Amino acid sequence: MGPYLLLTCFLLPFLPLLYLWRLPPPLKRGEMKGIDPSFEPKVSIIIPTHNEAKVIGAKFKNLAKLRYPRRKLEIILVDSGSKDGT
């Protein structure tokens, strides 16, 4: 075998290890860098409906129980041609 082929066959299996060695160390459990723990992003909840008149009231009661700032919460109800008054 040529020296280059021998060198390639010997070094090729070590390339993934070299890549992993260059990665930053993993974060410890519960450790978050640069993120404010009080940060609460705006959240959109999309509810697709079709003939859901019997259960849509209960769904809104469930949504009212959410413990998330109302000013950061957006609820979008999407109806697809219901025939029951949804």
Contacts in CASP RR format, 6 or more apart in sequence:
PFRMAT RR
TARGET T0000
AUTHOR 0000-0000-0000
METHOD contacts of the structure
MODEL  1
MGPYLLLTCFLLPFLPLLYLWRLPPPLKRGEMKGIDPSFEPKVSIIIPTH
NEAKVIGAKFKNLAKLRYPRRKLEIILVDSGSKDGT
27 33 0 8 1.000
40 68 0 8 1.000
40 69 0 8 1.000
40 72 0 8 1.000
41 72 0 8 1.000
42 72 0 8 1.000
42 73 0 8 1.000
42 74 0 8 1.000
43 68 0 8 1.000
43 72 0 8 1.000
43 73 0 8 1.000
43 74 0 8 1.000
44 74 0 8 1.000
44 75 0 8 1.000
44 76 0 8 1.000
45 63 0 8 1.000
45 73 0 8 1.000
45 74 0 8 1.000
45 75 0 8 1.000
45 76 0 8 1.000
46 76 0 8 1.000
46 78 0 8 1.000
47 59 0 8 1.000
47 75 0 8 1.000
47 76 0 8 1.000
47 77 0 8 1.000
47 78 0 8 1.000
48 78 0 8 1.000
48 80 0 8 1.000
49 56 0 8 1.000
49 77 0 8 1.000
49 78 0 8 1.000
49 79 0 8 1.000
49 80 0 8 1.000
49 82 0 8 1.000
49 86 0 8 1.000
50 79 0 8 1.000
50 80 0 8 1.000
50 81 0 8 1.000
50 82 0 8 1.000
50 86 0 8 1.000
51 82 0 8 1.000
51 83 0 8 1.000
51 84 0 8 1.000
51 86 0 8 1.000
52 59 0 8 1.000
52 82 0 8 1.000
52 84 0 8 1.000
52 86 0 8 1.000
53 82 0 8 1.000
53 84 0 8 1.000
53 85 0 8 1.000
53 86 0 8 1.000
54 84 0 8 1.000
56 86 0 8 1.000
63 75 0 8 1.000
66 73 0 8 1.000
79 86 0 8 1.000
END
